[in-house]
Amino acid sequence: MSDSESITMRTPDSGASALAFKVYITASDLKESAVLQALSRYHHGEIEDIVIERFDGLDTQEVIHIHRNSSHHEYGTHPTLLLILDSTDLEERGALLVSLNEYHGFDDALRLIPDLSIDFMSSLSASGEGWYTLRLDVPDEKTAATPFRWFALYKASSQRSTFNEAVVAMNRGVQEAGVSGPDRESGVEEMPRIYTAARGRQRSLDQIIDDHPFFAETRGLDPDHFAVIDGEYRKKGALIVQVSPERDSFRCKGDVAGEILRWIFINFMTWDEAKAIAWGL
């Protein structure tokens, strides 16, 4: 982590009573002028009520820690919605929209086109659009911002029914946690899927790791990360596996298991931070 510097810039006050949104820049090569241009593209070149702060080199969870401990009441900024610009690729990678303490009980994040992210933040702040709905409104294709059907989910157990249940649960993630009634029924059908089921013959973890490069290449999947459903799934949760840059794995129980690799992909957290969250469940 490099030394960080905070540069605060607030756009002209419109006189509105709405809370301003914090926009954090962590990409050292990304200029404030480029951020303002990207955020205001469909706002006729003007956007109000945002506060830009620069923290070069900090990772997302470090920025969230700073945001969570800021005096939002004093400065009139939104305490639970923030935007992080962590890449110079604003067209493809976009911006990371973070919402703290969401309906499912966890912090959560999505990558969006920068200018649309401000609109979504305004809508979320006004309760016009819920995070539940926003999570469903993502592309049904693999992009630099969305890992649609990007991770292999391997069957390493003889229990076919358990694996079938796990495929649904892992793709659902925290989407339906705490949701009931008609919303839950429709949400299950519409939810984005990030896992591709690998139902082949039962193999050991070492065999799966050996076979994974070929499977990933032929299916167009992540060559470095995947998840495994084995005989320990019901008691200890899914096995989340990293092949590169160094081999590692950990167990994760419950709804969060399905989110871990997506959160890492969108740079919401690092591998080690995800592991710490899983251990704490």
C-alpha positions, 0 to 999 in steps of 0.5 A, spaced: 500 500 500 502 506 498 502 513 502 495 516 501 493 523 500 486 526 501 484 531 496 477 534 497 473 537 492 465 539 492 461 541 486 457 548 487 452 547 491 445 547 488 441 549 494 438 542 495 437 539 502 439 532 499 446 529 502 452 529 497 455 523 495 462 521 496 466 519 490 473 516 492 479 515 487 484 510 488 487 509 481 493 513 481 493 515 474 486 517 474 485 525 474 479 528 477 477 532 471 476 525 467 472 523 473 468 529 473 467 528 465 465 521 466 460 522 472 457 528 468 456 525 461 449 524 461 448 530 465 450 536 460 456 537 463 454 538 470 453 534 476 452 537 483 452 534 490 458 530 490 465 530 494 471 527 491 477 525 495 483 522 493 486 516 496 492 513 491 493 506 492 488 504 498 484 498 497 476 498 497 476 495 504 480 501 506 476 506 503 470 503 506 473 503 513 475 511 512 468 512 509 464 508 515 468 513 520 467 519 517 463 525 520 457 524 515 452 528 519 457 534 520 459 534 512 452 533 509 455 526 506 451 520 505 453 515 510 452 508 507 452 509 499 459 511 496 463 510 489 470 508 488 474 509 482 479 504 482 481 503 474 483 508 469 478 504 464 472 507 466 468 505 459 469 497 461 471 497 468 467 502 470 466 505 477 464 501 484 458 502 487 458 500 494 452 500 499 453 499 506 449 494 511 444 492 506 438 488 506 441 482 506 446 484 512 452 485 509 456 490 505 455 489 498 457 492 491 456 492 484 460 495 478 456 500 473 458 505 468 460 512 472 454 516 470 449 511 471 452 510 478 450 517 480 443 516 478 442 509 481 445 512 488 440 518 487 434 513 486 437 508 492 438 514 497 430 517 495 428 509 496 425 509 489 429 503 487 432 498 492 438 494 492 435 488 491 432 490 484 439 493 482 442 487 483 438 484 478 439 489 473 446 487 471 448 484 464 447 477 462 453 476 459 461 476 461 464 483 461 469 487 465 465 489 470 460 483 471 463 475 472 456 472 468 457 465 468 465 466 469 466 461 475 466 453 475 462 450 480 465 443 481 461 436 483 466 432 488 460 429 492 456 423 490 450 426 492 447 429 486 441 432 489 446 436 494 450 439 488 443 441 484 441 445 491 448 448 491 448 450 484 442 454 485 444 457 492 451 459 490 448 463 484 443 466 488 448 468 493 445 473 498 440 476 493 434 472 497 437 473 504 431 476 508 426 476 502 420 473 502 413 473 498 412 475 491 419 479 490 423 472 492 419 468 487 420 473 481 427 474 484 430 467 483 428 467 476 431 473 474 437 473 478 444 473 475 448 467 474 456 467 475 457 459 476 457 454 471 456 447 473 461 442 472 458 435 473 463 430 471 466 424 474 467 425 482 474 427 483 479 429 488 481 436 489 488 435 486 485 432 480 480 438 479 486 443 480 490 439 474 484 438 470 481 445 471 486 449 466 483 445 460 476 446 462 476 453 463 479 454 457 474 450 453 468 453 457 471 460 457 471 460 465 476 463 470 482 459 470 485 462 477 479 461 481 473 456 482 468 453 487 467 445 489 461 442 492 464 436 496 462 431 502 463 437 507 459 442 504 452 441 508 457 442 515 462 446 513 460 450 506 463 450 499 470 450 498 473 456 495 479 455 491 485 459 488 490 456 483 494 462 481 498 467 483 499 461 489 494 455 491 490 457 496 483 455 499 478 456 504 471 454 506 465 459 506 458 457 509 451 460 508 449 465 502 455 469 502 459 463 499 456 464 493 458 472 493 465 471 495 468 470 488 464 475 485 466 480 490 473 479 489 472 479 481 469 486 482 475 488 487 470 489 492 475 485 497 482 481 496 482 474 497 485 475 504 479 479 506 474 474 503 478 469 507 477 473 513 470 474 512 469 467 511 472 465 517 468 469 521 461 466 519 
